Amino acid sequence: MNRQGIKRTIKITTLAIIIIIVLGYGIFATHDFVSGPEIIILKPENGITVNIPEIEISGIAKRIKEITLNDRPITIDEEGNWNETSLLAIGYNVFSIKAYDRFNRKKEYRLELIYKVD
């Protein structure tokens, strides 16, 4: 291979590497926009039976603009942590946690608990 062929190969390889880096960064940077909102429930576990009338529900919300528990707004800290206390009715209880991102996409989580009096 002559000198011109080597220079051309180096230019094409360098350009390909730059394009791969730019595309990789673009995919990484848009991941949060594509993923939408996320709700992680830390406690309590879904479907458990409890014997106390008051329950603490806590979790983490990522990439959200607004979050509600049974259509009531929840406050979150800067890291997305939230914590709410709620009273249970005797028997089967359902909590609906909804999160909306800035594009108004919705993620919903259903928490089902059973309150059984001893």
N, C-alpha and C positions, 0 to 999 in steps of 0.2 A: 504494500500500500504506500502510495506517495504522500508527500507532505500535505497536499490539498485534501486528500481523502481523510487523513487523520484529523485535520482541523474541522472538516465537515462533521465527522463522527462525534467529536467533542462538543460542537455546537448543538447538534441534535440531542445528544445525551443530556447536556445541561438544560436545554429547553424542556425536555421531557420531565426531568427531576423537578424543575420549577413548577410546571403544570400540575404534577402529582401533589406537590406540597400545597399549592393554592387550592386545589380541589379538596384535599384532605382537611385543610383548615375550614373551608366553607361548609363541609359536612359536619364537622365538629361544632362550629359556631351556630348552625341552624338546628341542631339536635333538640334544644329546649323548645324552639318554636314548633317543631314538628310533633314532639311528644305530647304536648298538651298538659293539662293539670294532673297532679298525682296526689293521692290521699293514702297515708300510711297510718293505720290505727295501732297505737302502742298498747293501750289497755282500755277496756277489758277485751278478752277473747270473744269472738263471735260465737253465739250459741250457748254460753255458759248459764248455769243456774246459780243465783245468788240468794242470800237470806237476809240481806239488809236493804232498806227501801231507798237508799241514796247511793248513786254510782258515779264514779269519776271516769269520764271519757276523755282520753288524751291521744294525741297523734302529731303527725308532721304533714304539712301541706307544702308541695313544691310547685313552682311556676303558676301561682294563682293570683287573681285579682280580688276575689271574694270567696268566702266559705260560709256555709250555713249548717246548723244542726236543727233539723225539723223546721226549716225555713226561717230560723232565727239567726241573725249574723253572729259569727264567732270572731273574737279578736285573736290575732296571732302575733308572735314576736318577729324580730328581723330574720331569724333562721327558719321560720315557718312552723314553729312549735305552737300548739294550742292545747287548752285544757278547759273542760267544762264539767260541771256537776249537775246531775239531773235526778229527779225523783222517779221512782219506778211504781207502776201500778201492779197490783197483785196479778200474777199470771204472765202472759206473753207480752213483751214490749218490743217495739220496733223503732229504731232511730234512723233517720235518713240524713246522711252527711253529703252535701253537694259542694263542689268546688268549681269555680269558673275562672278561666284565664282571660287575658286581655283581648283575645279574639272571640270571646264569649263561648268557647268550647266548654262543655260540661263533663265532669266526672262525678259519678254518684256511688256511694258506698252504703250498703244497708247493714246495720248492726242490730242483731236480734238477741234479746236477753230474756231470761225467765226469772221472775221474782217469786220465790216460794217462801211462805211464812212457816217457820218451824212450829 
